[in-house]
Amino acid sequence: MYAFTYQRPTTLADAATAIQAEEAKLLGGGQTLLPTLKQRLARPTDLIDLGAIPELKGIREAAQGDGGGLEIGAFTRHAEVAHSDLVKRVIPALASLAEGIGDRQVRNMGTLGGSIANADPSADYPSAVVALKSVVTTDRRSISGDDFFTGMFETALEPGEIVKSVRFSRPDKAAYAKFRNPASRYAIVGVFVARFGAEVRVAVTGAAGSVFRATAFETALAADFRAEALNGLSVEADGLNADIHASADYRAHLVTVMAKRAVEAAG
Ligand SMILES: Cc1cc2nc3c(=O)[nH]c(=O)nc-3n(C[C@H](O)[C@H](O)[C@H](O)COP(=O)(O)OP(=O)(O)OC[C@H]3O[C@@H](n4cnc5c(N)ncnc54)[C@H](O)[C@@H]3O)c2cc1C
């Protein structure tokens, strides 16, 4: 690890000022950033710890006028989402997704903001952000969840922009199913299915460079919200990830299997 200046601001405004320093980096739960620093793959001059900023914490039920659902602060740890009675009541699929992230240590440290800002192609939260018609609020603006993820490890965030919270809309029914890497628990393929009245959203993570919607699945499920409605449907293997864990063809196969499991779990 290279030497850096550690800062722990207590307001979002102070963090926004501190991050303007050249080569400064925001620190969430540190689960991705700290290993990067330890391996000397990054050399920030300043590390801005977001952990002492009350505005970035907490889980609230969103006002009906805002479409209902949940507003979750960026510095909310995965374990807090997994164990929250409010999340279990309003969007149980989100609590279940958080419960399936990594191991206990990772869930106790990793944060929602860090996860979506990092935009790992195998991370679980991006599927919920897209399927649950979310809005990401930063210190500068609101970004639709549909526009937030722009590529592998890439987002719509500008340099130094801080994720403040994510508002997830409340679906009538939803579930997340993932085929996980047995070692890291990251998604080899994860599918989040959410139904809002006549509209169905199917967001796929792990399969490609970035989360995407399976629109043919959405049309079929909007007409008939049963796993059988997906019989004969699949996504193109072309362009999907292929690595030591799974080929592109296998990932394409898993998308249909996980989507069916999610529909069955949503009930
Ligand atoms: C062993 C292991 C297993 C894992 N398994 C899974 C898994 O199964 N599923 C899964 O989804 N994830 C998994 N993860 C990832 C983990 O859950 C964290 O979500 C991820 O490491 C990033 O979150 P963090 O809070 O630790 O962010 P950090 O590591 O602190 O930061 C990551 C990046 O986000 C930036 N950042 C942090 N907070 C903000 C903010 N509020 N606004 C803007 N930028 C910000 C940082 O500057 C940095 O670039 C795993 C990680 C490990 C180490």
The ligand as an SDF file (V2000), in Angstrom:
LIG
                    3D

 53 58  0  0  0  0  0  0  0  0999 V2000
  -14.8120  -11.9930   -0.9420 C   0  0  0  0  0  0  0  0  0  0  0  0
  -15.8360  -11.0740   -1.5200 C   0  0  0  0  0  0  0  0  0  0  0  0
  -17.0380  -11.5890   -1.9590 C   0  0  0  0  0  0  0  0  0  0  0  0
  -17.9950  -10.7530   -2.5170 C   0  0  0  0  0  0  0  0  0  0  0  0
  -19.1690  -11.3070   -2.9580 N   0  0  0  0  0  0  0  0  0  0  0  0
  -20.1010  -10.5120   -3.5090 C   0  0  0  0  0  0  0  0  0  0  0  0
  -21.3490  -11.0620   -3.9620 C   0  0  0  0  0  0  0  0  0  0  0  0
  -21.6510  -12.2310   -3.8280 O   0  0  0  0  0  0  0  0  0  0  0  0
  -22.2320  -10.2050   -4.5380 N   0  0  0  0  0  0  0  0  0  0  0  0
  -21.9830   -8.8460   -4.6600 C   0  0  0  0  0  0  0  0  0  0  0  0
  -22.8210   -8.1290   -5.1920 O   0  0  0  0  0  0  0  0  0  0  0  0
  -20.8340   -8.3120   -4.2220 N   0  0  0  0  0  0  0  0  0  0  0  0
  -19.9020   -9.1010   -3.6350 C   0  0  0  0  0  0  0  0  0  0  0  0
  -18.7600   -8.5500   -3.1690 N   0  0  0  0  0  0  0  0  0  0  0  0
  -18.5790   -7.0600   -3.2710 C   0  0  0  0  0  0  0  0  0  0  0  0
  -18.9620   -6.3560   -1.9530 C   0  0  0  0  0  0  0  0  0  0  0  0
  -20.2020   -6.7750   -1.5430 O   0  0  0  0  0  0  0  0  0  0  0  0
  -19.0450   -4.8100   -2.0360 C   0  0  0  0  0  0  0  0  0  0  0  0
  -20.2860   -4.4390   -2.5330 O   0  0  0  0  0  0  0  0  0  0  0  0
  -18.0840   -4.1890   -2.9270 C   0  0  0  0  0  0  0  0  0  0  0  0
  -16.8190   -4.6150   -2.4710 O   0  0  0  0  0  0  0  0  0  0  0  0
  -18.0860   -2.6330   -2.9320 C   0  0  0  0  0  0  0  0  0  0  0  0
  -18.6840   -2.0540   -1.8030 O   0  0  0  0  0  0  0  0  0  0  0  0
  -17.8430   -1.3360   -0.6620 P   0  0  0  0  0  0  0  0  0  0  0  0
  -18.8260   -0.6080    0.1850 O   0  0  0  0  0  0  0  0  0  0  0  0
  -16.9220   -2.2740   -0.0120 O   0  0  0  0  0  0  0  0  0  0  0  0
  -17.0300   -0.2230   -1.4980 O   0  0  0  0  0  0  0  0  0  0  0  0
  -15.4830    0.1880   -1.5290 P   0  0  0  0  0  0  0  0  0  0  0  0
  -14.6240   -0.9950   -1.7360 O   0  0  0  0  0  0  0  0  0  0  0  0
  -15.1680    1.0440   -0.3470 O   0  0  0  0  0  0  0  0  0  0  0  0
  -15.4920    1.1180   -2.8240 O   0  0  0  0  0  0  0  0  0  0  0  0
  -15.6780    0.5700   -4.1220 C   0  0  0  0  0  0  0  0  0  0  0  0
  -15.7140    1.7160   -5.1280 C   0  0  0  0  0  0  0  0  0  0  0  0
  -16.8670    2.5050   -4.9580 O   0  0  0  0  0  0  0  0  0  0  0  0
  -16.5320    3.8840   -4.6730 C   0  0  0  0  0  0  0  0  0  0  0  0
  -17.5380    4.3580   -3.7110 N   0  0  0  0  0  0  0  0  0  0  0  0
  -17.8130    3.8280   -2.4970 C   0  0  0  0  0  0  0  0  0  0  0  0
  -18.8790    4.4490   -1.9490 N   0  0  0  0  0  0  0  0  0  0  0  0
  -19.2780    5.3940   -2.8420 C   0  0  0  0  0  0  0  0  0  0  0  0
  -20.3350    6.3670   -2.8770 C   0  0  0  0  0  0  0  0  0  0  0  0
  -21.2460    6.4810   -1.8620 N   0  0  0  0  0  0  0  0  0  0  0  0
  -20.4550    7.1610   -3.9460 N   0  0  0  0  0  0  0  0  0  0  0  0
  -19.5810    7.0480   -4.9910 C   0  0  0  0  0  0  0  0  0  0  0  0
  -18.5610    6.1580   -5.0430 N   0  0  0  0  0  0  0  0  0  0  0  0
  -18.4170    5.3290   -3.9720 C   0  0  0  0  0  0  0  0  0  0  0  0
  -15.0890    3.8400   -4.1490 C   0  0  0  0  0  0  0  0  0  0  0  0
  -14.4160    5.0390   -4.3760 O   0  0  0  0  0  0  0  0  0  0  0  0
  -14.5170    2.6890   -4.9680 C   0  0  0  0  0  0  0  0  0  0  0  0
  -14.1590    3.1500   -6.2580 O   0  0  0  0  0  0  0  0  0  0  0  0
  -17.7620   -9.3520   -2.6130 C   0  0  0  0  0  0  0  0  0  0  0  0
  -16.5520   -8.8260   -2.1490 C   0  0  0  0  0  0  0  0  0  0  0  0
  -15.5940   -9.6640   -1.5980 C   0  0  0  0  0  0  0  0  0  0  0  0
  -14.3150   -9.0750   -1.0870 C   0  0  0  0  0  0  0  0  0  0  0  0
  1  2  1  0
  2  3  1  0
  2 52  2  0
  3  4  2  0
  4  5  1  0
  4 50  1  0
  5  6  2  0
  6  7  1  0
  6 13  1  0
  7  8  2  0
  7  9  1  0
  9 10  1  0
 10 11  2  0
 10 12  1  0
 12 13  2  0
 13 14  1  0
 14 15  1  0
 14 50  1  0
 15 16  1  0
 16 17  1  0
 16 18  1  0
 18 19  1  0
 18 20  1  0
 20 21  1  0
 20 22  1  0
 22 23  1  0
 23 24  1  0
 24 25  2  0
 24 26  1  0
 24 27  1  0
 27 28  1  0
 28 29  2  0
 28 30  1  0
 28 31  1  0
 31 32  1  0
 32 33  1  0
 33 34  1  0
 33 48  1  0
 34 35  1  0
 35 36  1  0
 35 46  1  0
 36 37  1  0
 36 45  1  0
 37 38  2  0
 38 39  1  0
 39 40  1  0
 39 45  2  0
 40 41  1  0
 40 42  2  0
 42 43  1  0
 43 44  2  0
 44 45  1  0
 46 47  1  0
 46 48  1  0
 48 49  1  0
 50 51  2  0
 51 52  1  0
 52 53  1  0
M  END
$$$$
